[in-house]
Amino acid sequence: MNPSSSLPDAKSPLEADSAVLQIWGGHPLRGHVKISGAKNSALVIMAGTLLCSGDCRIRNVPLLADVERMGQVLSALGVGLSRNGDILDINAREITTSKAPYELVTQLRASFFAIGPILARLGVAQMPLPGGCAIGARPVDLHVRGLQAMGAEVQIEHGICNAYVPGSNGRLKGARIYLDTPSVGATETLMMAATLADGETIIENAAREPEVVDLANFCNAMGAKIQGAGSSTITIVGVNKLHSVEYSIIPDRIEAGTFLVAGAITRSELALSSVCADHLIPVIAKLRDIGVTIIEEGANSLRVLPATSLKATDIETLPHPGFPTDMQAPFMALLTLAEGDSLINESVFENRLRHASELNRLGADIRVKGNTAFVRGVPMLSGAPVLATDLRASAALVLAGLAAEGTTIIQGLHHLDRGYDQLDLKLQQLGAKILRVNEPTTNAELTPSPNNSAASITT
């Protein structure tokens, strides 16, 4: 992609690996933050443009390393892309190859979802098995079995998923598909594949996440016939062709939740706009359990008020509409400062509690047994060097660093840049003393610049 906006480019993994975030904690936040477009919607909708033989204009696209990678995957398939600010223009009239590049797909799990639209358009697809955050096994067997039910021949050899549709027209056929678990990725892959299939497809035990609904709305805007998205049963009637569209992505509910927690953990008042409160019901409910006041101001605005005290609570992650696994790490950071003992059970991914040991470096009192974390609230956290282990863990460490006394230095920023649109700059604009540097500084004070878009060090 060739961005032509005033915003900085998404950091490359190499740049992010060489930099650190330095946070001078203990400073309250104040002001307003605009929430960016949803990462998980942007990635799958970008894959969904492969279904369209015309031009697609996607608005509210966040500036993320993962979005950049997905753009590289599409470009490798012969798709034309150009970016201007948060607008992404995609032309998939000609898909010149059915084989996605190994080195890109293995870095970005969401790119595997493109197997559905590629197979639907071309009748053949070669997709390397995906990569992404190491937060547990996320097999593609549900994707494969669903495509097989729609008439595809699928084999996995040497780390490559090879799929083709036998027959003269190379067109998938409608089928009734039951998912063993409500996998978001499998639901999206099969829903996209079914839009151009011959006949009706019914996906049962489908994922109900807002991003699934967003994808369905996007496909319907191109002329697809999808009903039931947001429920456990989705019905798709295949059409012969989809047309050009202009579409705006929903706000990122995880970014919104992260800023709500930022207000709570720093005992600050923050206003959030471009949010959808309906997507945040379990997050808002749990914050209120902890003692945080959240006010809904209009259809797409929220305000978080300073809490006099934070109370312990228990959390279990579940598929939507349950408590989102992507908010588990930020809430763990918040509960380290709550009064009493909290229990967090991670039931979605089996390897998503590694941030607990890093939070303990900051003075937290967390014990982990299996997929359960026992959090005993402490009076304060203290700054220390820490390492981000995955995307949401990096956000948790930023939040803890904002509340900690002293200086926190966070390594592993390539995780953060995968899923948060300029989080450090947005926090600076709210008054946080935070700076991305190549080398951590000592005995320094962070002073925001007059335009609040960068910061400088004064000694």
C-alpha positions in Angstrom: 0.0 0.0 0.0 1.1 3.6 -0.6 -0.4 5.7 2.1 -0.8 9.3 1.2 -1.8 10.8 4.5 -0.2 12.9 7.2 -0.3 10.0 9.6 2.9 8.0 10.1 3.2 4.7 8.5 2.5 1.6 10.5 5.7 0.5 12.1 7.5 -2.5 10.5 8.1 -5.5 12.8 11.9 -4.7 12.6 11.3 -1.0 13.6 9.0 -2.1 16.4 11.4 -4.7 17.7 14.2 -2.2 17.9 12.1 0.4 19.8 10.7 0.5 23.3 7.9 2.3 25.1 9.0 4.3 28.1 6.3 5.3 30.5 6.5 7.7 33.4 3.6 6.5 35.5 1.3 8.0 38.0 0.0 10.9 35.9 -3.8 11.2 35.4 -5.3 11.3 32.0 -7.9 13.8 30.7 -9.7 14.6 27.5 -11.3 13.0 24.5 -10.2 10.1 22.3 -11.6 8.9 19.0 -11.7 5.2 18.6 -10.4 3.8 15.3 -12.0 1.2 13.1 -12.1 -2.4 14.2 -8.9 -4.4 13.5 -10.7 -7.7 13.2 -13.3 -6.2 10.9 -10.8 -4.5 8.7 -8.7 -7.6 8.1 -11.6 -9.9 7.1 -13.3 -7.2 5.1 -10.1 -6.7 3.2 -10.2 -10.5 2.4 -13.8 -10.1 1.5 -13.0 -7.7 -1.3 -11.6 -10.7 -3.2 -15.2 -11.7 -3.8 -15.9 -8.5 -5.7 -15.0 -8.1 -9.4 -15.3 -4.4 -9.1 -13.8 -1.6 -7.0 -14.2 -1.4 -3.2 -13.7 1.7 -1.0 -13.3 0.9 2.6 -13.5 3.7 5.2 -12.4 3.9 8.8 -9.5 1.5 8.2 -7.1 1.6 11.2 -3.4 2.2 10.7 -1.9 -1.1 11.9 0.9 -3.4 11.1 -1.6 -6.2 10.5 -3.6 -4.1 8.0 -0.3 -3.4 6.2 0.5 -7.2 6.1 -3.0 -8.0 4.8 -2.5 -5.4 2.1 0.8 -7.1 1.1 -1.0 -10.5 0.9 -3.7 -9.0 -1.4 -1.0 -7.3 -3.5 0.8 -10.6 -3.9 -2.5 -12.0 -5.3 -2.5 -9.3 -8.0 -5.0 -7.0 -6.2 -4.6 -3.2 -6.5 -4.6 -1.1 -3.3 -4.1 2.5 -2.5 -4.6 4.3 0.9 -5.4 7.9 1.8 -5.8 8.4 5.5 -8.3 5.9 6.8 -9.7 5.2 3.3 -8.5 2.1 1.5 -9.3 1.6 -2.2 -9.1 -2.0 -3.4 -9.5 -3.3 -6.9 -9.8 -7.1 -7.1 -11.0 -7.3 -10.7 -8.1 -9.5 -11.6 -6.7 -12.1 -9.1 -3.5 -13.2 -10.9 -2.6 -16.1 -8.7 -4.4 -18.5 -6.3 -1.3 -19.0 -4.2 -0.8 -16.7 -1.2 2.8 -16.0 -0.1 4.1 -18.2 2.7 6.3 -15.5 4.4 3.3 -13.2 4.8 0.5 -15.6 5.7 2.6 -17.3 8.4 2.9 -13.9 10.1 -0.8 -13.0 10.0 -3.5 -15.5 11.0 -6.3 -13.5 9.5 -4.8 -13.8 6.0 -5.8 -17.5 6.0 -9.5 -16.4 5.8 -8.8 -15.4 2.2 -9.0 -19.0 1.2 -12.8 -18.8 1.2 -13.1 -15.9 -1.2 -10.2 -17.1 -3.4 -11.8 -20.5 -3.8 -15.2 -19.0 -4.5 -13.8 -16.7 -7.2 -11.2 -19.0 -8.8 -12.3 -22.5 -7.9 -8.7 -23.2 -6.6 -6.7 -21.8 -3.7 -3.3 -22.5 -2.1 -2.9 -21.0 1.4 -0.1 -21.6 3.8 -1.2 -22.5 7.4 -1.4 -19.2 9.4 0.6 -17.5 12.1 0.0 -14.7 14.5 0.1 -14.3 18.3 1.3 -17.5 20.1 -1.8 -17.6 22.4 -2.7 -21.2 21.8 -3.8 -23.7 19.2 -6.2 -22.2 16.6 -6.6 -25.0 14.1 -8.1 -24.6 10.7 -9.9 -27.9 10.7 -13.3 -26.2 11.0 -12.5 -24.1 7.9 -11.4 -27.2 6.0 -14.4 -29.4 6.9 -16.8 -26.6 6.0 -15.2 -26.1 2.5 -15.3 -29.8 2.0 -19.0 -29.9 2.8 -19.4 -27.3 0.1 -17.8 -29.6 -2.5 -14.1 -28.6 -2.3 -11.3 -31.1 -2.3 -8.8 -30.1 0.4 -5.4 -31.5 1.3 -2.8 -30.1 3.6 0.8 -30.9 2.6 4.1 -29.4 3.7 2.3 -26.6 5.6 0.2 -25.6 2.6 -3.6 -26.0 2.4 -4.4 -26.9 -1.2 -8.1 -26.6 -2.2 -9.9 -26.9 -5.5 -13.5 -27.3 -6.6 -13.9 -30.3 -9.0 -16.3 -30.0 -12.0 -16.5 -27.9 -15.1 -17.7 -24.7 -13.5 -15.5 -24.8 -10.4 -18.3 -23.4 -8.3 -18.8 -24.3 -4.6 -22.2 -25.7 -3.7 -24.5 -24.7 -0.8 -24.4 -27.0 2.2 -25.6 -27.3 5.8 -22.6 -26.8 8.1 -22.4 -27.3 11.8 -19.4 -25.8 13.6 -18.1 -27.8 16.6 -17.2 -24.5 18.3 -18.4 -21.0 17.3 -15.1 -20.1 15.6 -15.0 -16.5 14.3 -12.5 -17.3 11.6 -14.3 -20.4 10.4 -17.7 -18.6 10.4 -16.2 -15.7 8.3 -14.3 -18.0 5.9 -17.3 -20.1 5.1 -19.7 -17.2 5.0 -17.5 -15.5 2.4 -17.2 -18.7 0.4 -20.9 -19.3 0.4 -21.8 -15.9 -1.1 -20.8 -17.1 -4.5 -21.8 -20.7 -4.1 -24.5 -22.5 -6.0 -27.5 -22.7 -3.7 -28.2 -22.1 0.0 -25.7 -22.6 2.8 -26.7 -22.7 6.5 -24.0 -22.3 9.1 -25.1 -23.5 12.5 -23.4 -22.7 15.8 -21.9 -19.7 14.1 -19.9 -17.1 15.9 -21.9 -14.1 16.9 -19.2 -11.4 17.2 -19.9 -7.9 15.9 -17.1 -8.3 13.4 -19.0 -11.2 11.8 -22.1 -9.0 11.5 -19.9 -6.3 10.0 -18.6 -8.7 7.4 -22.1 -9.8 6.5 -23.2 -6.2 6.1 -20.3 -5.5 3.9 -21.0 -8.6 1.7 -24.7 -7.7 1.5 -23.8 -4.2 0.5 -22.0 -5.8 -2.5 -25.2 -7.8 -3.4 -24.8 -10.9 -1.3 -27.8 -12.5 0.4 -26.9 -13.2 4.0 -29.4 -13.4 6.9 -29.0 -14.2 10.5 -25.5 -12.8 11.2 -25.2 -12.0 14.9 -27.2 -15.2 15.7 -26.1 -18.8 16.0 -27.6 -19.6 12.6 -26.5 -17.8 9.4 -28.2 -18.5 6.0 -26.5 -17.5 2.8 -28.1 -17.8 -0.7 -25.3 -17.8 -3.3 -25.3 -15.2 -6.1 -23.4 -15.2 -9.4 -21.5 -11.9 -8.9 -20.9 -9.1 -6.4 -20.6 -5.4 -7.3 -18.6 -2.4 -6.2 -19.2 -0.9 -2.8 -18.3 1.9 -0.5 -18.4 0.8 3.2 -17.3 2.0 6.6 -15.9 -0.3 9.2 -17.4 -0.5 12.8 -15.4 1.0 15.7 -12.9 -1.2 17.5 -14.6 -2.5 20.6 -11.3 -3.8 22.1 -9.6 -0.4 21.6 -12.6 1.2 23.2 -12.5 -1.2 26.1 -8.8 -0.6 26.5 -9.3 3.2 26.9 -12.1 2.6 29.4 -9.7 0.6 31.4 -7.0 3.3 31.0 -9.4 5.8 32.6 -10.2 3.3 35.4 -6.6 2.3 36.2 -5.4 5.9 36.3 -8.5 7.2 38.2 -9.2 9.6 35.3 -12.1 11.1 33.4 -12.1 10.3 29.7 -14.5 10.8 26.9 -14.7 8.3 24.1 -16.4 8.9 20.7 -17.0 6.7 17.7 -17.9 3.7 19.9 -20.8 1.3 19.8 -21.9 0.7 23.4 -23.9 -2.4 22.4 -20.6 -4.1 21.4 -19.2 -3.4 24.9 -22.0 -4.7 27.2 -19.9 -7.3 29.0 -17.0 -5.0 29.4 -19.1 -2.1 30.7 -20.9 -4.4 33.1 -17.6 -5.8 34.5 -16.2 -2.3 34.9 -19.3 -1.3 36.9 -18.8 -4.4 39.1 -15.3 -3.2 39.9 -16.7 0.2 40.9 -16.1 2.3 37.8 -18.7 4.7 36.5 -19.4 4.5 32.8 -21.9 7.0 31.3 -23.4 6.6 27.9 -23.6 10.0 26.2 -25.6 9.7 23.0 -25.6 6.9 20.5 -21.8 6.6 20.0 -20.1 8.3 23.0 -19.0 7.0 26.4 -17.5 8.7 29.4 -15.5 7.0 32.2 -15.3 8.7 35.6 -12.7 8.3 38.3 -13.5 5.6 40.8 -13.0 6.2 44.5 -12.0 2.6 44.9 -11.6 -0.6 42.8 -13.2 -3.8 43.9 -12.1 -7.3 43.1 -14.3 -9.4 40.7 -14.2 -12.7 38.8 -14.0 -13.0 35.1 -14.5 -15.8 32.6 -13.8 -15.3 29.0 -16.4 -16.6 26.6 -17.4 -16.2 22.9 -19.6 -13.2 22.2 -21.8 -12.1 23.8 -19.7 -13.2 26.8 -16.7 -11.4 28.2 -14.2 -11.1 25.3 -10.9 -12.9 25.6 -9.2 -9.8 24.0 -10.1 -7.8 27.1 -8.8 -10.4 29.6 -5.2 -9.0 29.8 -6.2 -5.3 30.2 -8.6 -6.3 33.0 -5.9 -8.3 34.7 -3.8 -5.2 34.8 -6.8 -3.3 36.4 -7.5 -6.0 39.0 -3.9 -5.9 40.3 -4.9 -2.6 42.0 -8.4 -3.7 43.1 -9.2 -4.4 46.8 -9.5 -8.1 47.4 -8.9 -11.3 45.4 -10.0 -11.8 41.8 -10.2 -14.9 39.7 -9.7 -14.9 35.9 -10.5 -18.0 33.9 -9.4 -18.0 30.3 -11.6 -20.5 28.6 -11.1 -19.4 24.9 -7.3 -19.8 24.5 -5.1 -22.1 26.5 -1.9 -20.0 26.4 -3.1 -16.5 27.1 -1.9 -15.8 30.6 1.8 -15.2 30.0 1.5 -11.5 30.8 0.9 -12.4 34.5 4.6 -12.9 35.1 5.4 -9.5 33.5 2.7 -7.8 35.6 4.4 -9.4 38.6 7.6 -7.7 37.6 5.7 -4.4 38.2 4.7 -5.5 41.7 1.5 -7.3 41.0 0.5 -10.4 43.0 -0.7 -13.0 40.5 -0.6 -16.8 40.6 -1.4 -18.8 37.6 -2.6 -22.4 37.5 -3.5 -23.8 34.2 -5.9 -21.4 32.5 -6.8 -19.6 35.7 -5.1 -16.6 37.3 -5.6 -15.6 40.9 -5.1 -11.9 41.4 -4.6 -10.4 44.8 -4.9 -6.6 44.7 -1.8 -4.6 45.8 -1.7 -0.9 47.0 0.6 0.1 44.1 2.6 -1.0 41.1 6.3 0.1 40.5 7.9 0.7 37.1 10.2 -1.9 35.7 11.4 -3.3 32.4 8.9 -5.7 30.9 8.4 -7.7 27.7 5.2 -7.9 25.7 4.3 -11.5 24.8 1.3 -10.9 22.6 -1.0 -8.2 21.3 -3.4 -7.8 24.2 -0.6 -8.5 26.8 1.2 -5.4 25.4 -1.8 -3.3 26.0 -2.0 -4.6 29.6 1.6 -3.6 30.2 0.9 -0.1 28.9 -2.0 0.2 31.2 -0.1 -1.0 34.2 2.8 1.3 33.3 0.4 4.3 33.3 -0.6 3.5 36.9 2.8 2.4 38.2 5.1 4.7 40.2 8.3 5.3 38.4 9.4 4.3 34.9 8.2 1.3 32.9 10.0 0.2 29.8 8.1 -2.1 27.4 9.9 -4.2 24.8 8.2 -6.2 22.0 6.3 -3.3 20.4 5.6 -5.3 17.2 2.8 -6.9 19.1 1.3 -3.6 20.1 1.5 -2.2 16.6 -0.4 -5.2 15.2 -3.6 -4.2 16.8 -3.6 -0.6 18.2 -3.7 2.4 16.0 -1.0 4.8 17.4 -1.9 3.9 21.0 1.1 5.8 22.4 0.2 9.0 20.5 -3.4 8.9 21.6 -2.3 8.4 25.2 0.1 11.4 24.8 -2.8 13.5 23.7 -4.6 12.6 26.9 -1.7 13.7 29.0 0.2 10.4 29.5 3.9 10.7 29.9 4.8 8.0 27.3 7.4 8.0 24.5 8.5 5.5 21.9 12.3 5.5 21.8 15.1 3.4 20.3 17.0 3.5 23.6 15.5 4.1 27.0 16.5 7.4 28.7 17.4 7.8 32.3 16.8 10.7 34.8 14.6 12.4 32.2 11.2 14.1 32.2 8.7 13.7 29.4 7.2 16.9 28.1 4.4 16.7 25.5 5.0 18.9 22.5 2.6 21.8 21.8 0.6 20.0 19.1 0.3 16.9 21.3 1.2 14.6 18.4 4.7 13.8 19.6 6.8 14.3 22.7 10.3 15.4 23.6 12.7 14.7 26.4 14.0 17.4 28.7 16.8 16.6 31.1 
